[in-house]
């Protein structure tokens, strides 16, 4: 099973067609020869792009997630260094 790359113009036209027609997304997708879930994702992405507050919110969420990951990594490094220092100092009670 291969992956297909669709042009941005094709995606935009498919989303516009799905929105403007009163037909179900699955039927429009079948007519275009696209998986219905793929078309649903394109529509979802287009809706997010249309709302600037959602883009800003998702950027904040991504930054928060990255910072939390960095904090976890730094805490793990700190704990490893503490254990190593105790080990080399001769303290065996961890």
Backbone as a ProteinNet text record, in pm:
[ID]
protein_1_A
[PRIMARY]
XXXXXXXXXXXXXXXXXXXXXXXXXXXXXXXXXXXXXXXXXXXXXXXXXXXXXXXXXXXXXXXXXXXXXXXXXXXXXXXXXXXXXXXXXXXXXX
[TERTIARY]
85.3	0	89.4	72.4	155.5	88.4	168.5	113.1	109.4	6.4	-11.6	2.7	64.3	79.8	-17.5	-99.3	-194.8	-150.3	-169.3	-128.6	-217.3	-164.8	-240.7	-366.5	-357.1	-473	-583.1	-543.1	-640.1	-707.4	-628.1	-684.6	-784.5	-746.2	-835.4	-964.5	-953	-1073	-1160.9	-1099.3	-1175.8	-1249.6	-1182.6	-1246.2	-1361.9	-1340.2	-1446.9	-1566.2	-1538.7	-1646.2	-1724.1	-1652.8	-1718.9	-1804.4	-1754.5	-1829.8	-1951.9	-1935.3	-2043.2	-2154.8	-2119	-2223.6	-2292.7	-2413.1	-2486.8	-2466.1	-2375.4	-2352.9	-2259.4	-2267.8	-2177	-2031.2	-1941.3	-1798.9	-1753	-1806.3	-1764	-1799.3	-1914.3	-1953.9	-1864.7	-1837.4	-1750.1	-1611.6	-1562.1	-1430.3	-1426.1	-1531.6	-1537	-1536.6	-1607.3	-1610.8	-1474.7	-1399	-1266.9	-1157.6	-1190.4	-1089.7	-994.8	-1046.3	-966.2	-1030.5	-950.7	-1004.1	-1087.5	-1200.8	-1290	-1225.7	-1142.3	-1075.5	-971	-909.1	-812.9	-883.7	-998.6	-1075.4	-1122.8	-1163.4	-1205	-1089.7	-969.3	-852.9	-823.1	-837.4	-816.1	-916	-1041.2	-1145	-1113.5	-1074.1	-1040.1	-922.7	-822.4	-706.4	-746	-832.4	-878.4	-958.8	-1038.4	-1116.4	-1024.6	-921	-825.8	-752.1	-715	-642.7	-730.8	-861.7	-954.1	-971.9	-939.5	-953.3	-814.6	-776.7	-642.5	-620.8	-726	-709	-676.5	-725.8	-695.5	-549.7	-497.8	-357.5	-267.6	-300.6	-221.5	-229.7	-349.4	-369	-287.5	-287.4	-212.2	-62.7	-18.2	124.1	162.9	74.3	100.7	104.6	10.4	6.1	132.5	179.5	301	421.9	427.5	539.3	536.1	418.2	405	446.9	405.8	443.2	594.1	656.2	801.1	873.6	824.1	886.7	870.4	753.3	733.5	826.6	845.8	937.5	1079.3	1117.6	1251.2	1268.4	1167.4	1174	1192	1115.1	1129.4	1270.8	1326.1	1461.7	1563.6	1548.9	1642.1	1630.5	1507.1	1489.6	1553.1	1540.3	1600.3	1753.2	1809.9	1954.4	2000.6	1925.5	1959.9	1960	1857	1848.8	1965	2002.3	2115.2	2243.4	2263.1	2383.4	2386.2	2271.7	2265.6	2304.5	2250.8	2282.8	2430.3	2484.8	2626.6	2713.2	2675.8	2752.8	2748.4	2632.6	2621.4	2704.7	2702.7	2777.6	2926.9	2976.5	3119	3162.9	3070.3	3102.3	3106.6	3062.2	3065.1	2937.1	2835.3	2706.2	2631.6	2598.3	2531.2	2380.1	2326.1	2180.6	2119.1	2054.6	1990.8	1850.3
-117.6	0	123.3	209.4	327.9	450.2	551.6	677.7	772.3	852.6	943.3	1086.2	1168.5	1310.4	1387.4	1466.9	1548.7	1693.9	1766.7	1907	1988.9	2102.4	2191.1	2241.4	2263.2	2309.2	2203	2076	1966.9	1955.4	1965.8	1958.2	2070.4	2192.2	2307	2290.5	2243.4	2221.4	2111.7	2006.2	1896.5	1943.4	2023.7	2076.7	2169	2255.3	2345.7	2267.9	2163.1	2081.1	2011.5	1957.6	1888.1	1984.2	2105.3	2203.3	2255.3	2280.6	2344.1	2247.1	2121.3	2024.7	1974.6	1937	1885.8	1736.4	1680.2	1535.7	1498.4	1375.4	1329.4	1330.4	1347.6	1352.6	1222.9	1112.1	983.5	972.6	1025.7	1020.7	1111.9	1232.7	1325.4	1263.5	1201.9	1139	1026.1	947.4	836.5	889.1	998	1056.3	1111.3	1160.5	1216.4	1110.1	991.2	885	900.5	958.1	983.1	908.1	862.2	799	900.7	857.8	953	1011.1	934.2	987.8	1091.6	1073.1	1172.5	1304.2	1297.3	1418.7	1482.4	1402.7	1457.7	1533	1478	1545.1	1676.1	1677.1	1800.7	1907.3	1866.7	1960.9	2013.1	1923.6	1962.3	2061	2034.6	2122.9	2258.7	2259.6	2385.7	2466.8	2400	2470.7	2531.8	2459.8	2514.2	2634.5	2626.5	2736.9	2859.9	2840.6	2952.9	3029.4	2965.4	3031.5	3065.8	3194.2	3231.7	3204.1	3212.9	3185.9	3039.6	2951.4	2809.4	2781.7	2853.4	2835.8	2882.2	2997.5	3048.8	2954.2	2899.6	2805.7	2679.1	2627.2	2505.2	2531.1	2650.1	2684.4	2690.2	2745.8	2750.2	2609.8	2526.7	2389.1	2312.8	2334.1	2266.9	2313.9	2442.9	2496.2	2443.4	2438.4	2386.1	2239.9	2161	2019.7	2003.7	2085.6	2077.9	2116.4	2218.5	2260.6	2155.6	2092.9	1986.1	1868.4	1835.6	1727.4	1762.8	1887	1931.1	1926	1965.1	1959.6	1815.7	1721.7	1580.4	1530	1566.8	1523.8	1581.4	1709.7	1773	1713.3	1683.1	1619.5	1481.3	1406.6	1274.2	1285.9	1381.2	1402.2	1440.1	1527.2	1568.2	1448.6	1364.4	1246.9	1151.3	1133.4	1045.8	1101.9	1231.7	1293.6	1285.3	1301.7	1287.4	1146.4	1047.4	908.2	878.9	931.3	909.8	975.8	1094.8	1165	1088.2	1036	955.9	829.6	767.1	642.9	667	771	797.6	857.8	913.3	965.5	852.8	735.2	621.2	595.9	671	650.5	543.1	434.7	326.3	327.4	414.5	422.9	513.7	454.9	533.2	555
0	0	0	-96	-107	-47.6	-29.2	16.4	-102.7	-109.5	-220.7	-171.6	-253.7	-223.2	-311.4	-249.9	-322.9	-314.6	-422.1	-424.4	-330.4	-289.5	-201	-271.3	-400.5	-476.4	-478.6	-498.8	-499	-362.3	-256.9	-121.1	-96.3	-133.6	-113.6	-192.8	-316.3	-398.5	-339	-288	-228.8	-103.3	-22.1	99	61.2	-37.2	-80.9	-135.4	-212.1	-266.8	-154.4	-57.8	52.9	135.5	153.1	232	157	27.3	-48.4	-85.3	-105.7	-142.8	-16.2	-29.2	85	105.8	30.1	35.8	150.3	194.3	300.7	253.3	347.5	317	251.3	296.3	239.9	91.5	53.1	-88.2	-173.2	-122.7	-196.4	-210.8	-104	-107.5	-209.1	-214.7	-310.6	-454.6	-477.7	-611.7	-652.8	-554.5	-584	-584.9	-536.2	-530.5	-413.7	-304.9	-184.9	-69.5	23.4	143.1	219.9	273.3	342	467.8	535.3	655.1	617.1	503.9	454.8	428.9	362.5	335.4	465.5	561.3	691.4	758.5	750.3	807.9	736	605.7	530.4	573.3	592.4	635.1	774.6	862.8	999.8	1001.3	920.5	911.5	856.1	757.2	698.3	799.2	880.1	981.9	1087	1125.5	1222.8	1165.9	1038.6	975	962.4	953.2	938.9	1069.6	1181.3	1311.9	1365.6	1364.5	1410.7	1559.1	1639.8	1783.5	1807.8	1722.9	1737.3	1702.6	1604.8	1566.8	1680.4	1738.5	1850.2	1969.4	1992.5	2102.5	2081.1	1959.9	1933.1	1942.4	1905.2	1918.3	2065.2	2147.8	2291.7	2349.8	2309.4	2357.8	2319	2197.5	2151.9	2231.3	2258.3	2336.7	2479.3	2538.3	2674.6	2679.1	2581.5	2577	2563.8	2479.2	2461.8	2590.2	2658.7	2784	2893.3	2899.6	2998.1	2971.9	2845.5	2809.9	2852.5	2829.1	2867.9	3019.7	3094.3	3240.3	3287.4	3228.4	3265.9	3239.3	3125.7	3091.4	3189.4	3222.5	3316.2	3456	3498.3	3629.1	3631.7	3523.3	3516.5	3521.7	3449	3451.8	3591.7	3657.5	3793.3	3887.5	3876.8	3964.1	3939.9	3814.7	3782.7	3842.7	3830	3885.1	4036.8	4101.6	4247.4	4290.3	4221.6	4255.3	4231.9	4123.7	4095.4	4201.8	4242.8	4346.8	4477.7	4513.8	4636.7	4626.6	4510.7	4491.7	4506.4	4441.5	4445.7	4579.3	4654.8	4788	4889.9	4850.8	4940.9	5016.1	4986.5	5050.8	4971.4	5035.6	4964.6	4983.5	5066.5	5088.5	4982.5	4889.8	4784.5	4821.6
[MASK]
++++++++++++++++++++++++++++++++++++++++++++++++++++++++++++++++++++++++++++++++++++++++++++++

